[in-house]
């Protein structure tokens, strides 16, 4: 079943028309919004689930959060990765990612940035 979850794809649709495709297993493990949608939509078995991202979150910010989630999942030392990630953000980028993390219901990223 884990292989089926890895193959499932979630498409995050933003208010600006941008869509961001991401592996459901990685994103649903961090995002409450995606986990709920995958559970309700039967996202396993390689299926594609589309999730509308609320709150006027731009596609650029959602793509940055997804890139963070994927890189964090692949990192050998998550705490060290988080430190480097936070250190490389500008104030404005940090605010945008807090907004995105809030609306994606990624409590861990929200708490890391806040």
N, C-alpha and C positions, 0 to 999 in steps of 0.2 A: 504494500500500500504506500510506503514512503516513496517508491519510485514513481508511482502515479501522481503523488502530490508534487514531486519535483518537476514533472512534465507539465502540470497544469499551469496555465498562464492567466494572470489577472491583468486587465487593462484598466488603468486609472484614467478617467475622463475628467478633464479640468474645465473650468468655466470659460477659458479662453480658446477652447476647441482643441487643445493639445491632448493627445493620448499618450500614455506611458505604459508600455508592456513590461511586466515583471514576473519572475517565477513566483507562483502562488505560495509555495512552501516557505520561501524566505520572507515574503512580505506579510503573509497571514500570521506568521509567528510573532510579528512585532506590532502589527496594526490591528486594533480592535475592529475598525470599520471594514477592513478587508476580510478578516477572519469571519465576521458575521455574514458578509456577502458570499464568501466561498462556502460556508456551511449551509446557507439557505439556497444557493444556486447550484450546489453539487459540483464544485470546482475540481474534483478529482478526476482521474482517468484521462488526463490530457485535455480536458475541456477548458474553454475560455470563458471567463466571467468578467463582465464589464461593471465597474464600480464608479459611480459619479462622486467626485470629491466635492464636499460642500465647502462653503465659506470663502469663495473667491480666491482660492489658492491657485497660483499660476502653474502652468506646465513646467516651467524652468525649476520652480521650487520642488514640485513633486518628483521630477527627474533627479534632483539633487538628493532628496530623501531616499529614493529607491537606490541610487548609487551608493549612498552611505550604508543602507541595509545590506546590500550585496557584499560590499567590501568588508563590513563588520563581521558578517557571517563567515567570510573566508579568512579573516585575520587569525593568526595563531594566538595573539595576546590582545583580547578585546579592550582591556583597560588602556593599554599603550596606544592602541589604534584611536580610541576615543580622545585621548590627550592630544595626539597629533592632529586629529580632525578639528577639534575645537580651537587649537592654536592657529590654524590656518584660515579661520573665518574672520571676515570683517564684521563690524557691528551690524550693518544693514543685512548682511547675509544671515547672521545669527537670528535676527528678528524675523526674517522671512521663513527660516526653517522652524522656528518656534511656532509660528502661525500654521505652517504645514503639518508639523507633528501633532499639534492640537486637533486639527480637523481630520487627520488620519487616525487619531486615537492611538498614537505611539507614545505611551506614557514614559517609556525608558528614554527615548530621544528628547521628549519634552523636558523631563527632569534633568537630563544631562545639559541641555542648553539654557534652562531657566536659572 
